[in-house]
Amino acid sequence: MTSFRVRSILTASLAAGIWVAYTQQQPPPELTVTKVHDDLHVIVGSGGNVTVYETPEGVVLVDDKFEPNVPQILAKTKSVTSKPIRYLLNTHQHGDHTGGNAKLMEQGVEIIAHENARLNMEERKMPGLPRLSFANQFTVRLGGKTIRAQHFGRGHTNGDAVIYFPARKTIHMGDMFVSSAPFVDYANGGSGVEWPRTLDRVLTLDFDTVIPGHGPILRRADLVKWKQGWEQFREELLSKKRSGMAKDEIGKGLNVDPFFGTGGKWERSFSAFWDEVK
């Protein structure tokens, strides 16, 4: 078994362990609601950001954190709208974005995800498998409003979906964009080399507001800057690699803050990214 495969399995196991450990915590932290527009809100805290989009015929959610967060997600949704939740769009398969799937399915919510995200969930025997999946694009038309889920390519995983609200010029990026250093999930088909190219395709959309997978609501310019950081970081790493510097030597003193900002867990991605960069 290759060292890359071993690292991938260990990374996947670690992620699964974190998810299981979290679902056993009680009680979950208090969530808060941030207003983007009158019909568009974000539930923040404990896991991935959750978007709540109201239409005259019901609500569309994006992601659902961990299972213990579901009661609060339902309560926070009811605090901004009396409409029932009709659809849930998963941005990718990680448990801090899909942990509430099974509970919401019990309430009749239809869940949609990219085909690869669903496959990743199925392989790992995760609960709440979406019944609807798509390859490139899926459109929800509800109450005269349109929500579009699109797959632009590999990045955080091989099944990332960007959720576009054209009437509000807003996108929900999932972990394809976070307000810190990125994590490339190579065990689930992610690619640090392809990630910036995928973001180039995302930037062809007409939007002003960006809801990241984690962190505060941001603007288009923030995503552009973050993508440029990706490109600059790759070029610097490639330059060091060409100069003959060893992976361990670079990894020990690596500081990604100038490229992505503070925070994140880049060390989990570095070794595989080094091997991927040519």
C-alpha positions as CSV (number, residue, x, y, z in Angstrom):
1,M,0.0,0.0,0.0
2,T,1.4,3.4,-1.0
3,S,2.3,6.0,1.6
4,F,-0.2,8.4,-0.1
5,R,-3.0,5.8,0.3
6,V,-2.1,5.3,4.0
7,R,-2.2,9.0,4.6
8,S,-5.6,9.2,2.9
9,I,-7.1,6.4,5.0
10,L,-5.7,8.0,8.2
11,T,-7.2,11.3,7.3
12,A,-10.5,9.8,6.5
13,S,-10.5,7.9,9.8
14,L,-9.6,11.0,11.7
15,A,-12.4,13.0,10.1
16,A,-14.9,10.1,10.9
17,G,-13.6,10.0,14.5
18,I,-14.2,13.7,15.0
19,W,-17.7,13.4,13.7
20,V,-18.6,10.4,15.9
21,A,-17.0,12.1,19.0
22,Y,-19.0,15.3,18.3
23,T,-22.3,13.6,17.9
24,Q,-21.8,12.2,21.4
25,Q,-21.4,15.6,23.0
26,Q,-24.3,17.1,25.0
27,P,-25.5,19.7,24.9
28,P,-24.5,21.2,21.5
29,P,-23.4,24.9,21.6
30,E,-26.0,27.6,21.0
31,L,-26.4,28.7,17.4
32,T,-27.1,32.2,16.1
33,V,-28.8,33.6,13.0
34,T,-27.3,36.2,10.7
35,K,-29.6,38.0,8.2
36,V,-28.3,38.4,4.7
37,H,-31.7,39.5,3.1
38,D,-35.3,39.4,4.2
39,D,-35.7,35.9,2.8
40,L,-32.1,34.7,3.3
41,H,-30.4,33.9,6.6
42,V,-27.4,32.0,7.8
43,I,-27.3,29.8,11.0
44,V,-23.8,30.1,12.4
45,G,-21.8,28.1,15.0
46,S,-20.9,24.5,15.7
47,G,-20.2,22.9,12.3
48,G,-20.7,24.2,8.9
49,N,-22.8,27.3,8.1
50,V,-26.4,26.6,7.3
51,T,-28.3,28.8,4.8
52,V,-32.1,29.3,5.2
53,Y,-33.8,30.5,2.0
54,E,-37.5,31.3,2.3
55,T,-40.0,31.0,-0.6
56,P,-43.8,31.3,-0.6
57,E,-44.1,27.5,-0.9
58,G,-41.4,26.5,1.6
59,V,-37.8,26.7,2.8
60,V,-34.6,25.5,1.1
61,L,-31.7,24.7,3.5
62,V,-28.0,24.4,2.6
63,D,-26.2,21.9,4.9
64,D,-27.3,20.8,8.4
65,K,-24.3,20.7,10.7
66,F,-24.2,17.7,13.2
67,E,-27.1,15.6,14.3
68,P,-27.4,17.2,17.8
69,N,-27.7,20.6,16.1
70,V,-31.0,19.6,14.3
71,P,-33.4,20.8,17.0
72,Q,-31.7,24.2,17.1
73,I,-31.6,24.4,13.3
74,L,-35.4,23.8,13.2
75,A,-36.0,26.3,16.0
76,K,-33.8,29.0,14.3
77,T,-35.5,28.4,11.0
78,K,-38.9,28.8,12.6
79,S,-37.7,32.1,14.2
80,V,-37.3,33.6,10.7
81,T,-40.1,31.9,8.7
82,S,-43.3,29.9,9.4
83,K,-42.8,28.0,6.1
84,P,-41.9,24.3,6.2
85,I,-38.5,23.0,5.1
86,R,-38.9,21.3,1.7
87,Y,-35.4,20.8,0.4
88,L,-31.9,20.4,1.8
89,L,-28.8,20.8,-0.4
90,N,-25.6,19.3,0.8
91,T,-22.4,21.1,-0.3
92,H,-20.3,17.9,0.3
93,Q,-20.3,14.8,2.5
94,H,-18.5,15.7,5.6
95,G,-20.3,15.1,8.9
96,D,-20.3,18.7,10.1
97,H,-22.4,19.6,7.0
98,T,-24.5,16.4,6.6
99,G,-24.9,15.2,10.2
100,G,-28.5,16.2,10.4
101,N,-29.6,14.6,7.1
102,A,-31.3,11.5,8.7
103,K,-33.3,13.6,11.2
104,L,-34.5,16.0,8.5
105,M,-35.4,13.1,6.2
106,E,-37.7,11.8,8.9
107,Q,-39.6,15.1,8.6
108,G,-40.1,14.7,4.9
109,V,-37.2,16.9,3.7
110,E,-35.8,16.0,0.3
111,I,-32.0,16.0,0.3
112,I,-29.9,16.7,-2.8
113,A,-26.1,16.3,-3.3
114,H,-23.5,15.8,-6.0
115,E,-23.1,12.2,-7.1
116,N,-19.6,11.9,-5.7
117,A,-20.6,13.3,-2.4
118,R,-23.4,10.7,-2.1
119,L,-20.9,7.9,-3.1
120,N,-18.5,9.1,-0.5
121,M,-21.2,9.0,2.1
122,E,-22.3,5.6,1.0
123,E,-18.8,4.1,1.1
124,R,-18.3,5.4,4.7
125,K,-21.8,4.2,5.7
126,M,-22.8,7.6,6.8
127,P,-26.5,8.2,7.7
128,G,-29.0,10.2,5.7
129,L,-28.0,9.4,2.1
130,P,-29.6,11.9,-0.3
131,R,-32.2,10.3,-2.6
132,L,-31.5,12.9,-5.3
133,S,-28.1,13.5,-6.9
134,F,-26.6,15.3,-9.9
135,A,-23.5,15.3,-12.0
136,N,-23.1,19.0,-13.1
137,Q,-26.1,21.0,-12.1
138,F,-29.4,20.7,-10.2
139,T,-32.1,23.4,-10.1
140,V,-34.8,23.8,-7.5
141,R,-37.7,26.0,-8.5
142,L,-40.0,26.7,-5.5
143,G,-42.5,29.4,-4.9
144,G,-41.3,31.4,-7.9
145,K,-37.7,31.4,-6.8
146,T,-34.7,29.6,-8.2
147,I,-31.8,27.9,-6.4
148,R,-29.0,26.3,-8.4
149,A,-26.5,23.7,-7.2
150,Q,-23.5,23.4,-9.4
151,H,-20.4,21.2,-9.5
152,F,-17.4,23.1,-10.9
153,G,-14.7,20.6,-10.3
154,R,-12.4,19.1,-7.7
155,G,-11.2,21.1,-4.7
156,H,-12.0,20.3,-1.1
157,T,-13.4,16.9,-2.2
158,N,-14.4,15.5,-5.6
159,G,-18.1,16.2,-4.8
160,D,-18.3,19.8,-3.8
161,A,-21.4,21.8,-4.8
162,V,-21.7,25.5,-4.9
163,I,-25.3,26.7,-4.2
164,Y,-26.3,29.8,-6.1
165,F,-29.2,32.2,-5.2
166,P,-29.3,34.3,-8.4
167,A,-32.1,36.7,-7.2
168,R,-29.9,37.6,-4.2
169,K,-26.5,37.4,-6.0
170,T,-25.3,35.1,-3.3
171,I,-23.5,31.8,-3.2
172,H,-23.0,29.2,-0.5
173,M,-19.5,27.7,-1.1
174,G,-19.4,24.9,1.5
175,D,-15.7,24.2,2.4
176,M,-14.6,25.2,-1.1
177,F,-14.1,28.5,0.6
178,V,-13.4,29.1,4.3
179,S,-12.0,32.1,6.2
180,S,-8.8,30.3,7.0
181,A,-6.3,27.9,5.5
182,P,-8.0,25.2,3.4
183,F,-8.1,21.4,4.0
184,V,-7.7,19.2,0.9
185,D,-9.5,15.9,1.6
186,Y,-7.4,13.7,-0.7
187,A,-9.2,10.6,0.8
188,N,-12.4,11.9,-0.8
189,G,-11.0,12.9,-4.2
190,G,-9.9,16.5,-3.3
191,S,-7.1,18.3,-5.2
192,G,-5.1,21.3,-4.2
193,V,-3.7,21.7,-7.7
194,E,-7.2,21.8,-9.3
195,W,-8.8,23.8,-6.5
196,P,-7.9,27.3,-7.8
197,R,-9.0,26.4,-11.3
198,T,-12.3,25.3,-9.9
199,L,-12.6,28.6,-8.2
200,D,-12.0,30.4,-11.5
201,R,-15.2,28.6,-12.8
202,V,-17.1,29.6,-9.7
203,L,-16.2,33.3,-10.3
204,T,-18.0,33.2,-13.7
205,L,-21.2,33.4,-11.7
206,D,-22.8,36.8,-11.0
207,F,-22.7,37.2,-7.3
208,D,-21.7,39.8,-4.6
209,T,-22.1,37.9,-1.3
210,V,-20.3,34.7,-0.3
211,I,-21.4,32.3,2.5
212,P,-18.3,30.2,3.3
213,G,-18.4,26.7,4.8
214,H,-17.2,28.2,8.1
215,G,-16.7,31.7,9.2
216,P,-18.4,35.1,8.7
217,I,-20.3,36.1,5.5
218,L,-17.9,37.6,3.0
219,R,-17.8,39.3,-0.4
220,R,-16.7,38.4,-3.9
221,A,-13.4,40.3,-3.4
222,D,-12.6,38.0,-0.4
223,L,-13.0,34.9,-2.6
224,V,-10.8,36.4,-5.3
225,K,-8.1,37.3,-2.8
226,W,-8.3,33.7,-1.3
227,K,-8.0,32.1,-4.7
228,Q,-4.9,34.3,-5.5
229,G,-3.4,33.1,-2.2
230,W,-3.9,29.5,-3.4
231,E,-2.0,30.3,-6.6
232,Q,0.8,32.2,-4.9
233,F,1.2,29.4,-2.3
234,R,1.4,26.8,-5.0
235,E,4.0,28.8,-7.0
236,E,6.2,29.3,-3.9
237,L,6.0,25.6,-3.0
238,L,6.8,24.7,-6.5
239,S,9.8,27.0,-6.5
240,K,11.1,25.4,-3.3
241,K,10.6,21.9,-4.7
242,R,12.5,22.8,-7.9
243,S,15.4,24.2,-5.8
244,G,15.8,20.7,-4.2
245,M,14.5,21.5,-0.7
246,A,13.2,18.4,1.1
247,K,9.5,18.0,2.0
248,D,10.2,17.6,5.7
249,E,12.5,20.7,5.7
250,I,9.7,22.9,4.2
251,G,6.9,21.3,6.2
252,K,8.5,22.1,9.6
253,G,8.7,25.8,9.0
254,L,5.7,26.3,6.7
255,N,3.6,29.4,7.4
256,V,0.5,29.6,5.3
257,D,-1.0,32.7,7.0
258,P,0.3,35.2,4.4
259,F,-1.6,33.3,1.7
260,F,-4.9,32.3,3.4
261,G,-5.1,34.1,6.7
262,T,-4.9,32.6,10.2
263,G,-6.4,29.3,11.3
264,G,-7.3,26.1,9.5
265,K,-5.5,22.8,9.5
266,W,-3.2,23.0,6.5
267,E,-0.7,20.5,8.1
268,R,-3.2,17.7,7.3
269,S,-3.0,18.5,3.6
270,F,0.6,19.5,3.1
271,S,2.3,16.1,2.5
272,A,-0.2,15.0,-0.1
273,F,-0.2,18.4,-1.7
274,W,3.6,18.3,-2.0
275,D,3.3,15.0,-3.8
276,E,0.6,16.4,-6.1
277,V,2.4,19.5,-7.2
278,K,4.5,18.9,-10.3
